[in-house]
Amino acid sequence: MAEIDVERRGPTIWPWIIGLVVLAVVIWLVAEILGEEPPVVSERVEQVGGPAPPRTADDPVRLVST
């Protein structure tokens, strides 16, 4: 009977790489599901009272409290 030399190879890196990719995808999905929605910001700007008159060097600075 013939003898067959079988050498055991060391562990490969592929299972670790695939496991890390799967773990990253799971973490990303959980973050997407549990994350808060960003607030909706309106791009519309309303101008109240019309345009401001042009200022000159002689105009005093006015502080307006609301």
C-alpha positions as CSV (number, residue, x, y, z in Angstrom):
1,M,0.0,0.0,0.0
2,A,1.3,3.5,-0.9
3,E,1.8,6.1,1.8
4,I,0.4,9.6,1.1
5,D,2.1,12.4,2.9
6,V,-0.5,14.8,4.2
7,E,0.8,18.0,5.7
8,R,-1.4,20.1,7.7
9,R,-1.3,23.7,6.5
10,G,-1.6,26.6,8.9
11,P,-4.9,28.5,9.2
12,T,-5.8,30.7,6.3
13,I,-6.7,34.4,6.6
14,W,-9.8,34.3,4.5
15,P,-12.2,33.2,7.3
16,W,-11.0,36.1,9.4
17,I,-11.5,38.6,6.5
18,I,-15.0,37.3,5.7
19,G,-15.9,37.4,9.4
20,L,-14.7,41.0,9.8
21,V,-16.6,42.1,6.7
22,V,-19.8,40.4,7.9
23,L,-19.4,42.0,11.3
24,A,-18.9,45.5,9.8
25,V,-22.0,45.1,7.7
26,V,-24.0,44.0,10.8
27,I,-22.8,47.0,12.8
28,W,-23.6,49.3,9.9
29,L,-27.1,47.9,9.6
30,V,-27.8,48.2,13.3
31,A,-26.5,51.8,13.3
32,E,-28.8,52.7,10.4
33,I,-31.8,51.1,12.1
34,L,-31.2,52.7,15.5
35,G,-29.8,56.1,14.2
36,E,-31.8,59.3,14.4
37,E,-33.1,61.0,11.3
38,P,-31.4,64.3,10.6
39,P,-33.6,67.4,11.1
40,V,-35.1,68.8,7.9
41,V,-33.8,72.2,7.2
42,S,-35.8,74.5,5.0
43,E,-33.8,76.3,2.3
44,R,-36.5,79.0,2.0
45,V,-35.6,82.4,3.5
46,E,-38.3,84.9,4.2
47,Q,-37.6,88.5,4.2
48,V,-39.7,90.6,6.5
49,G,-40.3,94.3,6.0
50,G,-38.6,94.7,2.6
51,P,-34.9,95.3,1.9
52,A,-32.9,97.4,4.4
53,P,-31.8,100.8,3.3
54,P,-28.2,101.3,2.3
55,R,-25.9,102.4,5.1
56,T,-23.6,105.3,5.0
57,A,-20.6,106.2,7.0
58,D,-22.6,108.8,9.0
59,D,-25.2,106.3,10.2
60,P,-25.0,105.4,13.9
61,V,-25.0,101.8,14.8
62,R,-28.4,100.8,16.0
63,L,-29.0,97.9,18.4
64,V,-32.4,96.4,18.0
65,S,-33.8,94.1,20.6
66,T,-36.5,91.7,19.8
